[in-house]
Each structure stands twice: as structure tokens, then as C-alpha cells.
Amino acid sequence: MIRLCLGLLLAGIFGLAQAQEITRNDLPPEARETLRLIAQGGPFQYKRDGITFNNYEKLLPPMPRGHYREYTVTTPGVRHRGARRIVCGGQRQIDCYYTADHYRSFRKIRE
């Protein structure tokens, strides 16, 4: 019990707590469209889509540099990129997370 509590405390301190989950169906339609584009390799609306996400916030599981890529989720009524993103990792970009608040929190996307 003490080991579990210590592990949870350290995870919270270092930002490594497990991300909450969200299903693909619970995502906004724009996020589902972004996932579709990621799966087919684009084309993407913004030139920064697909750049390395460095996980400076340490909210996602630690991985080697270059593992994660970020993609814009458009926000209706906003003329710029907005705050919503999908961040995916791995060679096939299948381990994905959604943030609606520009990297302050993430939710793991599950099928």
C-alpha cells in the first residue's frame, strides 16, 4: 500500500499520472476528421501539423525525442490554429491523445 501511494505521489509530482481516456465517438467532429487525416497521411491544413511534440509538460508517457507528433484540431469560429490538438506517437501514429486546452491536459483516445 505504501509503495502504491508513493508511486501515485511521484507520478503526480512529475506529471506522469495516467491520462484520462476519451472514445473516438466522444471527440468533437473536427477531432475525428483530424484522426482520419492522420491515418491517411494528410493533407493537413496547417504547415506545423506533423511536427515533433516534445512533451515538455511531461503529461504524456516519457518516450524518446521525436516519438510524438502534433496535429491541429480546427475550432469553429476561430481564425487561427486554436488550442485543440491531437498528439500521436509511434511509427504508425496510433497511440493518440487529445487536448482541448493547448497541452495543459490530455485524454488518451481509445477505439
PELINQUI-V20089 format. One record per run of one state. SS is the DSSP state (H for helix, E for strand, - for the rest). FROM is the first residue (numbers start at 0). TO is the last residue. If there is no record, write none. Layout:
ss = [SS SS]
from = [FROM FROM]
to = [TO TO]
This chain:
ss = [- H - E H - H - E - E - E - E - E -]
from = [0 1 13 19 23 26 28 40 50 53 67 72 84 89 94 99 106 110]
to = [0 12 18 22 25 27 39 49 52 66 71 83 88 93 98 105 109 110]
